[in-house]
């Protein structure tokens, strides 16, 4: 035990001594230019001396006129040194341009010496041995190589020493970091971060997703490559505090890695690459990783040319345009060569914001028309169809909040059912080419009013399409439904709620510890809506590949840890119970449904029960008529359950209606 303590004492003393040396080196002032020039001339004298010693050994002859040759060599290097200003740069900051000046000065000095030697020996060329002539030619070259090597070596040595001192002084308060990836982009990020004086991050290695053991033995810019299997040991051993990654690397790496990094309280930073076209260079900015970055997937690869042709020159109507999905659809469609874009929503302020945003883009040959209206105002909808004659309709308007619609079933029916029916009927009447409805996974085996009304809307549009087919209409409006789960960052979704609760110091409230949900990003969802809308032939219900289900409790924990807090210690997670109409597990398909694959790996077609139009239309009309009275809510819900038999209420005041059935 005493021996170990003595060893630790010696190591501590050595460490203190190294720190003192570093501090003294840091305080060394810049050398004056005259001193640097004198140092270079000393190197020249040393090079001449070595040449005088080495040359006879190489050429087996003795030097003559040693002092003359020493003087002429010193004179030649003095002239070229002053001419090329080799002494001007600060040695500790020597750059490639400084080293290049030294190379040019040395080359010119050797040329001068060779020319002077030729003049010197010209009149006695036939009176001296040939070896002396060789010595007169090769000695300046040998001396030049030795002098150049010493001058460059001294500068590089000084720079390395001072860089090491600077690095130790500047990185004392920096966080050791790893970079996810082992390619050229990762190397560029590491170089720039290590060179950035103002950065608080100091990369010390790379994380490789390569499973090959040989990758771990390699290095990039002299930094180690760490395999995922060894990364936790490396982090603990080297006190790593942060991990840097680009969006592409986030998509490639296994989610289990991020779970472990978050659990170990590492700071996860997203590297945004900024391209400066004026200066033709790139720079990087660091942002904290958001939970949306970790839950999202790869961007959707769309057939842009085919989709562009689909929209080319058309008038497009988007309902619910001011909402999360509608506004993103508007942004993506505005880039697809349509001639007119109708933005319809009842929310004036967000619609105005979207209108100003799109018009500020100055998109050529695109007319953008905002329409403030409610979709179940039939007169207003008819006026819009008559005036603008849209040929493509993207129907994203709906009431979507489950607990709220449990309180207002009649309002949900009027908006989600009547509004859809009015738009669908007008689309057939005014020869709309395609009607794409945005639905929800809550329409599958619904347990709440919102999901049931969306399922009724699905049933009606599908039945209306097959009615046209049966009647063999010339201009059939193709009705297509898209069905997907929760969208990250949408209005009222769980992620913004958790963020606000975390910012306020908690608690974070979850409805049930075991509740799970599917998530996708807004751009991803809208890209799939466009893709499905273009490939659909009519009557299909497209479902999206939503990836893996996410446990909401785990989501809350991750979000807390991502801001550097500890769940249960800094911020509590409180279980408040399921809300009215809410269920633990969302589904994308009903029990009786099957899926049909499409050409797109993230799109499938749900094979669902088909309804006869006249029968379902009569029931829906009765439902709408009852809902319009606002006086018998239970009867409205009972009629909903009749249209959608799989609708079984959960955690709702309407459960008693199921008991009677």
C-alpha positions in Angstrom: 0.0 0.0 0.0 2.8 2.4 0.9 4.6 1.5 -2.4 1.4 2.4 -4.4 1.1 5.7 -2.5 4.7 6.5 -3.3 4.2 5.8 -7.0 1.1 8.0 -7.1 3.1 10.7 -5.3 5.9 10.5 -8.0 3.3 10.6 -10.8 1.7 13.6 -9.2 5.1 15.4 -9.0 5.8 14.6 -12.6 2.4 15.9 -13.7 3.0 19.2 -11.7 6.5 19.5 -13.3 5.0 19.1 -16.8 2.4 21.7 -16.1 5.1 24.2 -14.9 7.1 23.6 -18.1 4.0 24.1 -20.2 3.3 27.4 -18.4 6.8 28.6 -18.9 6.7 27.8 -22.6 3.4 29.6 -22.9 5.1 32.8 -21.6 8.0 32.7 -24.1 7.6 35.9 -26.2 7.9 35.9 -30.0 11.5 36.0 -31.2 12.5 39.2 -33.1 13.0 38.8 -36.8 16.7 39.5 -36.4 17.1 36.6 -33.9 15.2 34.3 -36.3 17.5 35.4 -39.2 20.6 34.8 -37.0 19.3 31.4 -36.1 18.9 30.6 -39.8 22.5 31.6 -40.4 23.7 29.4 -37.5 21.9 26.6 -39.2 23.7 27.4 -42.5 27.1 27.3 -40.7 26.1 24.0 -39.1 25.1 22.6 -42.5 28.4 23.8 -44.1 30.3 22.1 -41.3 28.4 18.8 -41.7 29.0 19.0 -45.5 32.8 19.5 -45.0 32.8 16.5 -42.7 30.5 14.2 -44.8 31.5 15.1 -48.4 35.1 13.6 -48.2 33.7 10.4 -46.8 31.3 10.2 -49.7 33.6 11.3 -52.5 37.0 10.2 -51.1 38.6 13.6 -51.5 39.7 16.5 -49.2 38.1 19.9 -49.2 40.2 22.8 -50.2 39.5 26.5 -49.7 37.3 25.7 -46.7 37.0 29.3 -45.4 36.2 30.6 -48.8 33.5 28.1 -49.4 32.1 28.8 -45.9 32.0 32.5 -46.5 30.4 32.1 -50.0 27.8 29.7 -48.7 26.9 32.0 -45.9 26.7 35.0 -48.3 24.5 33.1 -50.7 22.0 32.1 -48.0 22.0 35.6 -46.6 21.1 37.0 -50.0 18.3 34.5 -50.6 17.1 34.7 -47.0 16.7 38.4 -47.2 15.2 38.2 -50.7 12.5 35.7 -49.8 12.1 37.0 -46.2 12.4 33.6 -44.6 12.8 35.2 -41.1 9.5 37.2 -41.2 7.0 34.6 -40.0 6.5 33.7 -36.4 8.1 30.2 -36.0 5.4 28.8 -33.7 2.8 29.6 -36.3 4.7 28.5 -39.3 2.4 27.8 -42.2 2.8 26.1 -45.6 3.5 29.5 -47.2 6.3 30.1 -44.7 7.8 26.7 -45.4 7.5 27.3 -49.2 9.5 30.5 -48.9 12.3 28.6 -47.2 12.3 26.0 -49.9 12.6 28.6 -52.6 15.3 30.5 -50.7 17.4 27.3 -50.3 16.9 26.3 -54.0 18.1 29.7 -55.2 21.1 29.6 -52.8 22.2 26.2 -54.2 21.9 27.5 -57.7 24.0 30.5 -56.8 26.7 28.3 -55.2 26.7 26.0 -58.2 27.1 28.9 -60.6 29.8 30.5 -58.4 31.7 27.2 -58.2 31.6 26.9 -62.0 33.0 30.4 -62.4 35.7 29.8 -59.7 36.9 26.6 -61.4 36.5 27.7 -65.0 40.1 29.0 -65.5 41.6 26.0 -63.9 39.2 23.4 -65.2 42.0 21.5 -67.0 44.4 21.7 -64.0 42.3 20.0 -61.2 41.1 16.4 -60.8 37.6 15.5 -62.1 36.7 14.5 -58.5 37.2 18.1 -57.3 34.8 19.3 -60.0 32.3 16.6 -58.8 32.9 17.8 -55.2 32.3 21.4 -56.3 28.9 20.4 -57.8 27.7 17.8 -55.3 28.8 19.6 -52.1 26.4 22.6 -52.5 23.6 20.2 -53.3 24.4 18.1 -50.2 24.7 21.2 -48.1 21.4 22.6 -49.4 19.6 19.4 -48.5 21.1 19.4 -44.9 20.4 23.1 -44.4 16.8 22.8 -45.8 16.1 19.8 -43.6 17.4 21.6 -40.4 15.5 24.8 -41.1 12.2 23.0 -41.8 12.8 20.6 -39.0 13.4 23.4 -36.4 10.3 25.2 -37.5 8.1 22.1 -37.4 9.5 21.1 -34.0 8.8 24.5 -32.5 5.3 24.5 -34.0 4.5 21.0 -32.7 5.8 21.9 -29.2 3.8 25.1 -29.0 0.7 23.4 -30.5 0.9 20.8 -27.8 1.3 23.5 -25.2 -1.6 25.4 -26.7 -3.8 22.3 -27.0 -3.2 21.5 -23.3 -3.9 25.0 -22.2 -7.0 25.5 -24.4 -8.5 22.0 -24.0 -8.4 21.9 -20.2 -12.0 23.2 -20.1 -13.2 21.5 -23.3 -15.4 18.4 -23.4 -13.9 15.3 -24.9 -16.1 14.1 -27.7 -16.6 11.3 -30.2 -17.9 11.7 -33.8 -20.3 9.2 -35.1 -18.9 8.0 -38.4 -15.5 7.1 -39.9 -15.6 8.7 -43.3 -14.2 11.8 -44.9 -17.1 14.0 -43.6 -16.4 12.8 -40.0 -12.7 13.6 -40.5 -13.5 17.1 -41.7 -15.7 17.7 -38.7 -13.0 16.6 -36.4 -10.3 18.8 -38.0 -12.5 21.9 -37.8 -13.6 21.3 -34.2 -10.1 20.7 -33.0 -8.9 23.8 -34.7 -11.8 26.0 -33.4 -10.5 28.0 -30.5 -14.0 29.1 -29.4 -15.5 25.6 -29.5 -16.2 23.8 -26.2 -16.0 20.4 -28.0 -12.7 18.6 -28.6 -13.0 15.3 -30.7 -10.8 12.5 -29.6 -12.1 9.7 -31.7 -14.7 8.2 -34.1 -17.5 5.7 -33.6 -17.7 3.2 -36.4 -20.9 1.3 -37.3 -18.7 -1.2 -39.0 -18.8 -4.5 -37.2 -15.4 -5.7 -38.5 -12.8 -5.9 -35.8 -10.1 -4.7 -38.2 -11.8 -1.2 -38.2 -10.9 -0.7 -34.6 -7.2 -1.0 -35.3 -7.3 1.9 -37.8 -7.0 5.6 -37.2 -8.3 8.8 -38.9 -6.1 12.0 -38.7 -4.3 10.0 -35.9 -7.5 9.6 -33.8 -8.8 6.1 -32.9 -11.8 4.4 -34.5 -14.0 2.8 -31.8 -16.5 0.1 -32.6 -20.0 0.4 -31.2 -19.4 -2.8 -29.1 -16.5 -1.0 -27.4 -17.8 2.5 -27.3 -19.0 2.5 -23.6 -15.7 1.3 -22.3 -13.9 4.0 -24.4 -16.3 6.7 -23.1 -15.6 5.8 -19.5 -11.9 5.5 -19.9 -11.4 8.8 -21.7 -14.1 10.8 -19.9 -16.1 11.5 -23.1 -18.9 14.0 -22.5 -20.4 14.5 -26.0 -21.1 12.7 -29.2 -21.4 14.6 -32.6 -23.4 13.3 -35.5 -24.9 14.3 -38.8 -28.5 13.6 -39.9 -27.4 10.8 -42.2 -25.4 9.1 -39.4 -28.4 9.3 -37.0 -30.4 7.3 -39.6 -27.7 4.7 -40.0 -26.8 4.0 -36.3 -28.9 1.5 -34.3 -31.4 3.2 -31.9 -30.0 1.1 -29.0 -26.8 3.1 -29.3 -28.6 6.4 -28.7 -30.6 4.9 -25.9 -27.3 3.9 -24.1 -25.7 7.3 -24.8 -28.7 9.1 -23.4 -28.8 6.8 -20.4 -25.1 7.7 -19.7 -26.0 11.4 -19.8 -23.8 12.2 -22.8 -24.5 15.4 -24.7 -25.8 14.5 -28.2 -25.0 17.2 -30.7 -26.3 17.4 -34.3 -23.8 18.7 -36.9 -25.4 21.0 -39.4 -23.3 21.5 -42.5 -23.5 25.0 -44.0 -22.2 25.5 -47.5 -20.8 29.0 -48.3 -21.2 29.2 -52.1 -19.5 32.6 -52.3 -16.3 31.4 -50.6 -16.7 27.8 -51.9 -16.2 26.2 -48.5 -18.1 24.5 -45.7 -18.5 25.1 -42.1 -20.3 23.2 -39.3 -22.7 24.4 -36.6 -23.7 22.3 -33.6 -27.2 22.0 -32.2 -28.6 19.9 -29.4 -30.2 16.7 -30.7 -34.0 16.9 -30.5 -36.2 13.8 -29.8 -37.6 14.3 -33.3 -34.2 13.6 -34.8 -34.0 10.3 -33.0 -37.6 9.2 -33.7 -37.6 10.3 -37.4 -36.4 8.0 -40.2 -34.6 8.5 -43.5 -36.1 11.1 -45.8 -38.6 9.7 -48.3 -37.3 9.1 -51.8 -40.0 10.3 -54.1 -40.3 10.0 -57.9 -40.1 13.8 -58.2 -40.4 13.8 -62.0 -43.6 11.7 -62.1 -45.2 13.6 -59.2 -44.2 16.9 -60.8 -46.1 15.8 -64.0 -49.1 14.9 -61.9 -49.3 18.5 -60.5 -48.1 20.3 -63.6 -50.5 23.2 -64.5 -53.2 22.1 -62.1 -55.3 24.0 -59.5 -54.9 22.3 -56.2 -57.1 22.7 -53.1 -55.8 21.9 -49.6 -58.3 21.9 -46.8 -56.9 22.3 -43.3 -54.0 24.1 -44.9 -53.0 26.0 -41.8 -52.6 22.8 -39.8 -49.4 20.7 -39.3 -50.0 18.4 -42.2 -51.8 20.9 -44.4 -49.1 23.5 -44.2 -46.3 21.0 -45.0 -48.4 19.7 -47.9 -48.8 23.3 -49.2 -45.0 23.9 -49.0 -44.2 20.7 -50.9 -46.9 21.1 -53.5 -45.9 24.7 -54.1 -42.6 23.3 -55.6 -44.4 21.0 -58.0 -45.3 23.3 -60.9 -49.1 23.7 -60.1 -50.6 26.9 -61.4 -52.9 27.7 -58.5 -52.9 26.7 -54.8 -56.1 27.2 -52.8 -55.3 27.3 -49.0 -58.5 26.7 -47.1 -58.8 26.8 -43.3 -61.1 28.3 -40.7 -58.1 29.5 -38.5 -57.4 33.0 -39.8 -54.0 33.8 -38.1 -52.1 30.6 -39.0 -53.6 30.7 -42.5 -52.4 34.2 -42.9 -48.9 33.2 -41.7 -48.7 30.4 -44.2 -50.0 32.7 -47.0 -47.3 35.3 -46.2 -44.6 32.5 -46.0 -45.4 31.0 -49.4 -45.9 34.4 -51.2 -42.5 35.5 -49.9 -40.9 32.7 -51.9 -41.9 34.4 -55.2 -42.6 31.1 -56.9 -43.0 31.8 -60.6 -46.3 31.0 -62.4 -48.0 30.1 -59.1 -51.1 31.9 -57.8 -51.7 31.4 -54.1 -55.3 32.0 -52.8 -56.2 31.9 -49.1 -59.8 30.9 -48.3 -61.1 31.4 -44.8 -64.0 29.0 -44.4 -65.4 26.0 -42.5 -65.6 22.9 -44.6 -69.2 22.1 -43.5 -70.4 25.5 -44.9 -71.8 24.1 -48.1 -72.5 27.4 -49.7 -69.0 28.6 -49.2 -67.5 25.3 -50.4 -69.7 25.4 -53.5 -68.6 29.0 -54.2 -64.9 28.0 -54.0 -65.4 25.1 -56.4 -67.3 27.2 -58.9 -64.9 30.0 -58.8 -61.5 28.2 -58.9 -62.4 24.8 -60.4 -59.8 22.7 -58.5 -58.7 19.5 -60.1 -56.8 18.0 -57.2 -58.1 18.1 -53.6 -56.0 17.2 -50.5 -58.4 17.0 -47.6 -56.5 17.5 -44.3 -59.2 19.4 -42.4 -60.5 17.6 -39.3 -61.0 17.9 -35.6 -58.3 15.5 -34.2 -58.0 15.8 -30.4 -59.5 12.7 -28.9 -60.5 13.9 -25.4 -61.9 17.2 -26.8 -64.1 15.3 -29.3 -65.4 13.0 -26.6 -66.9 16.2 -25.1 -68.3 17.4 -28.4 -69.4 14.4 -30.6 -71.9 16.5 -32.7 -69.2 19.0 -33.6 -66.8 16.1 -34.6 -69.6 14.6 -36.8 -70.3 17.9 -38.6 -66.7 18.6 -39.3 -65.2 15.2 -39.9 -68.2 13.5 -41.6 -70.4 16.3 -43.0 -67.4 18.4 -44.1 -65.9 15.4 -45.9 -69.2 14.5 -47.5 -69.7 18.0 -48.9 -66.2 18.2 -50.3 -66.5 14.7 -51.8 -69.8 15.4 -53.4 -68.6 18.7 -54.9 -65.5 17.0 -56.2 -67.6 14.5 -58.2 -69.9 17.4 -59.4 -67.1 19.6 -60.5 -65.0 16.8 -62.2 -62.1 16.8 -59.7 -59.5 14.3 -60.9 -58.3 13.1 -57.6 -59.4 13.5 -54.0 -56.8 12.5 -51.3 -58.1 12.2 -47.8 -55.8 12.3 -44.8 -57.1 9.8 -42.2 -55.6 8.4 -39.0 -54.7 5.1 -37.3 -57.4 5.9 -34.8 -60.0 5.0 -37.5 -58.9 1.4 -37.1 -61.1 -0.4 -34.5 -62.0 3.0 -33.1 -62.4 3.5 -29.3 -63.3 7.2 -29.5 -65.5 9.7 -31.3 -62.7 11.2 -33.4 -61.6 7.8 -34.7 -65.1 6.7 -35.5 -65.9 9.9 -37.4 -62.8 9.5 -39.5 -63.7 5.9 -40.2 -67.2 7.1 -41.4 -65.4 9.6 -43.7 -63.2 6.8 -45.1 -66.3 4.6 -45.7 -68.2 7.4 -47.5 -65.5 8.4 -49.9 -64.7 4.8 -50.8 -68.4 4.0 -51.4 -68.8 7.2 -53.5 -65.9 6.1 -55.7 -67.3 2.6 -56.3 -70.7 4.2 -57.0 -69.1 6.1 -59.9 -67.4 3.0 -61.2 -70.7 1.1 -61.1 -72.4 3.9 -63.0 -69.6 4.0 -65.5 -69.1 7.7 -65.3 -66.9 9.3 -67.9 -64.9 11.5 -65.5 -64.5 9.5 -62.4 -63.1 11.3 -59.4 -60.5 9.0 -57.9 -60.9 8.9 -54.1 -57.7 7.9 -52.2 -57.3 7.6 -48.4 -54.0 7.8 -46.5 -53.9 6.5 -43.0 -51.0 7.0 -40.6 -50.2 7.5 -36.9 -48.9 10.3 -34.8 -46.9 13.1 -36.4 -43.9 14.5 -34.6 -44.2 18.1 -33.6 -47.8 18.5 -34.8 -50.1 20.9 -32.9 -51.2 19.4 -29.6 -49.0 16.2 -29.9 -47.2 14.7 -27.0 -43.7 15.9 -27.9 -44.4 19.7 -27.7 -46.4 19.1 -24.5 -43.4 17.3 -22.9 -41.0 20.0 -24.0 -43.1 22.7 -22.4 -43.5 20.6 -19.2 -39.7 20.0 -19.1 -39.0 23.7 -19.6 -41.3 24.5 -16.7 -39.4 22.1 -14.5 -41.9 19.3 -14.6 -43.6 17.2 -13.8 -44.0 15.4 -17.1 -47.4 13.8 -17.3 -48.2 10.6 -19.1 -51.6 8.9 -19.2 -50.3 5.3 -18.7 -46.9 3.8 -18.1 -47.4 1.1 -20.8 -49.0 3.3 -23.6 -47.3 3.1 -27.0 -47.6 5.1 -30.1 -46.2 5.2 -33.7 -44.4 8.4 -34.8 -43.2 9.8 -38.1 -42.0 13.3 -39.1 -44.3 15.8 -40.7 -42.2 16.0 -44.0 -42.1 12.2 -44.1 -45.9 11.9 -43.7 -46.6 14.5 -46.3 -44.2 13.0 -48.8 -46.0 9.7 -48.5 -49.4 11.4 -48.8 -48.2 12.9 -52.2 -46.8 9.6 -53.3 -50.0 7.7 -52.4 -52.1 10.4 -54.0 -50.2 10.1 -57.3 -50.1 6.3 -57.5 -53.7 5.6 -56.3 -56.2 4.4 -58.9 -59.2 5.1 -56.6 -60.9 3.4 -53.7 -57.7 2.5 -51.9 -56.8 3.1 -48.3 -53.1 3.5 -48.1 -51.3 2.8 -44.8 -47.8 3.9 -44.0 -44.9 2.0 -42.6 -44.7 3.7 -39.2 -41.6 1.9 -38.0 -41.3 0.7 -34.5 -43.8 1.6 -31.8 -42.5 4.0 -29.1 -43.3 3.6 -25.4 -44.4 7.0 -24.2 -42.8 6.6 -20.8 -39.4 5.9 -22.5 -40.0 8.9 -24.7 -40.5 11.1 -21.6 -37.3 9.8 -20.0 -35.2 10.4 -23.1 -36.5 13.9 -23.5 -35.6 14.7 -19.9 -32.1 13.2 -20.3 -31.5 15.1 -23.5 -31.7 18.4 -21.6 -29.2 17.1 -19.1 -31.7 16.3 -16.4 -32.3 13.0 -14.5 -35.8 11.5 -14.5 -37.2 11.0 -11.0 -34.6 13.3 -9.5 -34.6 16.6 -11.4 -37.9 16.1 -13.1 -40.6 13.7 -12.1 -42.8 11.6 -14.5 -46.4 11.4 -13.3 -49.0 8.9 -14.5 -52.4 10.6 -14.7 -54.5 7.8 -16.2 -56.0 7.3 -19.7 -58.0 10.1 -21.1 -61.5 9.6 -22.4 -61.5 7.5 -25.6 -57.8 6.7 -25.4 -56.4 3.3 -25.8 -53.0 1.8 -25.0 -52.1 0.5 -28.4 -52.8 2.1 -31.8 -53.5 -0.1 -34.8 -53.0 0.6 -38.5 -55.2 -2.3 -39.7 -58.5 -3.7 -38.5 -58.8 -7.4 -37.7 -60.6 -8.2 -41.0 -58.2 -6.3 -43.1 -55.2 -7.4 -45.1 -52.5 -5.4 -46.8 -51.3 -5.4 -50.4 -47.7 -4.2 -51.1 -47.0 -1.4 -53.5 -43.9 -0.3 -55.5 -43.0 2.0 -52.5 -41.5 0.1 -49.5 -43.3 2.4 -47.0 -46.7 2.2 -48.6 -49.2 -0.6 -48.4 -52.9 -0.9 -49.4 -55.4 -1.9 -46.8 -58.0 -4.4 -48.1 -61.1 -3.3 -46.3 -64.8 -4.1 -46.3 -66.7 -2.2 -49.1 -70.1 -0.6 -48.4 -73.0 -0.1 -50.7 -73.4 3.6 -51.4 -77.1 4.0 -51.1 -77.4 2.2 -47.8 -74.4 4.0 -46.2 -75.4 7.4 -47.6 -78.8 7.1 -46.0 -77.3 6.2 -42.6 -74.8 9.1 -42.9 -77.5 11.6 -43.8 -79.5 10.5 -40.7 -76.4 10.8 -38.5 -75.7 14.3 -39.8 -79.3 15.4 -39.4 -79.2 14.2 -35.8 -75.9 15.8 -35.1 -77.1 19.2 -36.5 -79.8 19.4 -33.7 -77.1 19.2 -30.9 -79.8 17.9 -28.5 -79.3 14.1 -28.3 -75.6 13.3 -28.1 -76.1 9.7 -27.0 -78.3 9.0 -30.0 -75.6 10.5 -32.3 -73.0 8.2 -30.8 -75.4 5.2 -31.1 -75.8 5.9 -34.8 -72.1 6.2 -35.2 -71.7 2.7 -33.6 -74.3 1.4 -36.0 -72.3 2.6 -39.0 -69.0 1.5 -37.6 -69.8 -1.8 -35.7 -66.1 -2.2 -34.6 -66.3 1.1 -32.7 -66.2 0.1 -29.0 -65.8 3.0 -26.5 -62.9 2.9 -24.0 -62.5 4.9 -20.9 -65.5 7.0 -22.0 -69.0 7.9 -20.9 -70.3 6.2 -23.9 -69.2 2.7 -22.8 -72.7 2.1 -21.5 -74.0 2.2 -25.1 -71.8 -0.9 -25.8 -73.1 -2.7 -22.7 -76.7 -2.4 -24.0 -75.6 -3.9 -27.3 
